Amino acid sequence: MKEHSLSASPTHSVWDRSLVPRLHIEPGDEVQMECTDASGGQVRADSTIEQFLAMDRSRIHALTGPIWVEGAEPGDVLEIDVLATRHCGWGWSSVIEGLGFLKERFRTAHFFPWQLEGEFTRSLFPAVVPLRPFLGVMGVARAEDGAFRTRAPGTFGGNLDVRELCSGSKLYLPVLNRGALFSCGDGHAAQGDGEVCINGIEVPLDVTLRFQLHRQRPLAGPIVESSECVASDSKSDSWVVVESGTDIAATARAATGRMIDLLGIHWGIDEVRAYILCSVALKLRLSQVVNEPMFTVSAAISKQILPERELFSIP
């Protein structure tokens, strides 16, 4: 195992499998990565609403990477262990005309700066908001040729905005190209389910990630092995199936179906009984509802109710 470091610059704001990798690593290596905030460093703690509205939106979701993982081939699974996250003491949120879950109600642009303490912020008095930093975007290069903006998530991961991906969690992604070509960014210090106004607390974020490779294992889409730290209303780690699509109900059904399949493959639970188990124990959440036309649904089952398993063994 080797340790590497990767600065944020130069960033990229598209998924494109022709991008030249900035770093080559071996499975098992750790990478300390700098990630700008979602604006690509255009927003500062003292920015005005005028400066915010004037920023270059082609640089939104400025990502760090790509990283080439030696030996990764299509059909493999890339495991990303989130070892540490470190915010920089400030962040921002906004309301943007024409965007957000309640865009018909909130039509006036607004910019809100946050001052962050170690594990909480008091900026929005009288609320005290706990901080659970995570990366909103983690993904591998898409299977198709071409350059694709990063707003839409998919099978490859990407702009999932799943708040369970804080320090201590693991993300499993299907490899779609040689080398996997992993990139990440869009740091959040905190985010509610849905990210309804269009932002969490957007922050520059330094992260330490470890990469493992599981060879030729089928995976239909992202799976999260969450950490207990991720939510104050959760008392246990969970297995989380993540699904994105253009129809919320259809996407929720797909996530539930994938959880039923997961319970059958790894715990040997008959599908009808897995269906019943989901009905009594599944947490079905809207992770993000603002990256239209794509919505992201997370289906989670607590590890406390299942025998301990590793989804993939390390070779």
N, C-alpha and C positions, 0 to 999 in steps of 0.2 A: 504494500500500500504506500502510495506517495501522496504528498500534500502539494497542491498547486494554488496559485492565486490568479485571479482574472479581474482586471479593472473594468469599469463600466464602458469606457470609451475605447473604440468606436461602437456605438449601439446600432441596432437595426430595428425597423418597425414593420417588417413583413415576415411571413413564413415563405421561405424560398430554399428549396433543397440544393440549389446551385451556389448558395453563399459559401464562401471559403471559411473553414473552421478556424477559430481563433485559438483553440487549445485542443491538443490530443491527449487523452488519458487512457489508462487501463482500468478494467473493472476492479472495484475495490478502492479506487483512489478517492481522495477528498479534495474539494475545490472551495476555496474562500472566494466569494464573488461579490463585487460591488454592483449594486443596481440603482439607477437613478429613480426618481419618482416617475409617475406615469407620463408627466409632461416632457420627459427627456431633459430635465434640468432647467426648463424655461420658467417654472414657478418657484418663487422663493417665499420665505416666511413673511417678508414685508411687501409682497406683491399687492397691487391695487386691483380692483375689479377691471379697470381699463387695461392694465397689463395682462391680466388673465385672459380677457376676451381677445386680445391681439396676438396671442401665441400661435405658432405654426402647428396646426392640428395634424399635419402629416407625420409629425414626430411623436404622436400619442402612442403609448405602450412601447417606449424605447426599451429594447431588450438587450441583455448581455448574453453573448454567445456568437455563433454556435460552438458547442463542444462536441468533438468527435470521440466516441467511445470505441476503442479498438475491439474488433471482433463482432461488433453488433451487426446483425443482419435482419432483413425483414422476416417477421415471424417470431423474433425474440421478444422478451419483455425487459424493459429498462426499469429498474427500481431506483428511486431517488429518495434517500434518507435525509430529512431535514434535521441537521444536527444543531444548528444555532441560528438565531436571527437577532439583528441589532439595529434598532431605529436610531435616528440622529437628533432627536429632541424636538422635532417640529413636523408638522404635516398640514394638509389642507383638504377641504371638501368644497363642493360647489353645487349650484343649481344652474343648469344650462337650458335655455329656451329650446323647446322641441324635443328634449330628451328626458329620461326618467320615467318611473312607473306612473306618476301622477302629472304628466306633462300638460294635461289640459287645465289643471288647477294652478300649477306653479309655472308662470309664463315669464317671470322676470329673473334675469341672471343674478346670481349671488355668489360671493366668494367668502369662505370662512376659514381663517387660519387657526391652527391648533398649536398650543405649546404642550409638549409631552414630558411627563416625569418618567421615572423608571418603568412602572407597571400600570400607570393610570394617567388620565388627564382631567383637569378641572376647568378646561377652557369654556365649556358650555354650561355655565352656572344655571341652576344649582346641581346639575347632573355631575356625577363622578363616573367616568367611563373607563372600565378596565381595558388594558391593551393586550392584544394577542397577535403580535406581528406575524404576517405570512405573505407569501408571494401570490398575487392574483393571477399571474400568468406563468405557467410551467408547461413546456411542451417539446415535442420532437418535430422534425420537419415533416410536412404533409407529403403524401404519396404522389401528388400531382406535380407536374412541371408548372412553373410560373410563380409570380409574386402575389401573395395574398395578404391583405391587411389583417391585423391581429385581433380585431374586435370579436369575431365569431369563434367560439370554442368548437371542439369536435372530438372525434375518436383519438386524434393525436394529442389531446390535452388542450393547451393554449389558455385562453382567457376564461378559465373555469370560475374564478372568484369563489372558491370553496374555502370557507373560513376555518375548516378543520385542518388545513395544511400548515399549521404552526410548528414550532420546534418540537421534535419528538415524533412527528408523523412520518409516514412513508407514502409515496405516490408510485403506483405501478402504471406504466404506459406501454402500449404496443409499439414495437420498432417498425417503422415503415420504409426506412432507407438504410443503406450501409452507413455505419458509424453513428446512427441514431440522430445526430445533429440536434442536440438539446440546447434550448435557450430559455431564459426566464427574466422576469421583471415585474413591474406594476405592484410595488410593495404597498401593503396596507398595515397600519398599526392596529386597526380594529375595523370590523365590518359586521353589520347585521345581516341576517338571512334576507336575500333579495337584493341588497345594495340599492334600495329603492330610489334614492335621489340622483343616482348615477355614479357616486363615489362612496368608498369607505373613507377612512382617514388615509389619504394618499401620502406616502413617505418615500424618501430614499431609504434603501434597506441593504445592509450587508448581511450575507447569509453564508453558512457553511453547509455544503451538500456532499453526501457520499453516494457514489454510483455503483450499482451492482447489475449484473447481466444474467438473465435466465434464458437459456438457449432453447429455441423452438418450443415455446409454450403458447397456446392459443389465448388471446385476450381480446375481447370485443370492444373494450373501451377503458377509460381510466377507472382505477380502484384506489381508494385511500384507506390506509391503516392508520386511524387517527390516534392522537395522544390524549390523555386525560386532561391536559391543560387547556384544551381548545374551547371549552364552553362552560360557563359557570352553572348552567342548568343540566350538565351531564356529569354523572358520577363514575363513568367507566370509559375505557377505550372502546372503539367501535370499528367494525368493517363498514366501509362506505362505498357504494356503487354510484358513479357519477355518469349522468346521461344528459346530452344537450340536443335540442331540436326546436323546430319552429312552432310546434303546438304543445302547450303546457301539459294538457291531459295525456296526449300520446307519449310525450317524453316521460311523464311520471309512470305510465304503464310500462314503458321500456325499461326504466330503472328498476321497477318492481320485478319485472320478468327476469332481468339479469341477476337480481339478488336471489330469486328462486333457483336459477341455474347454479349460482355460486354455492348455495346451501346443499344442492344435490351433488355437485362435483367434489367438494372438499369435506363435507360432513356426512354424505350418504343419506340425506333426508329425502324421502319420497316427495315428488313435486307437489302433490296435493297437500301433504302435511307441511311442506315448506311454505305453501300459499297461506295455510292457516297460521303458521308461525309469523309470517309477515303481517297478517291481519291483527295479531295481538301484540307484536313487539317492534315492528318497523317504524322508524322515524323518517317520514317522507317530507323533505324540505325543499323550498325554492332557494337555491343558492344565489342565483341572480336572475332578475326579470327585466334588466335594462339594456342588454346587448341585443336589442331587436335587430333582425327577426329571430335570433336564437335565444332560447331560455335554457337554464341549467337546473336540473333536479338532482338532489342527493338522497339516496335511500340508505339508511344506516341501521345496523343491528349491533347492540352492545355485545362486546366480547364476554361479558359476565354470564350470558345465557348459553354460550357455546363452548364445547371443549376447545382447548388451546390448539391452534394450528399455525403452521407456516404455509402460506399460499404457494410459495416457490422455494425450493431448497437451493442453497448456494453451492455450486459445484466445487 
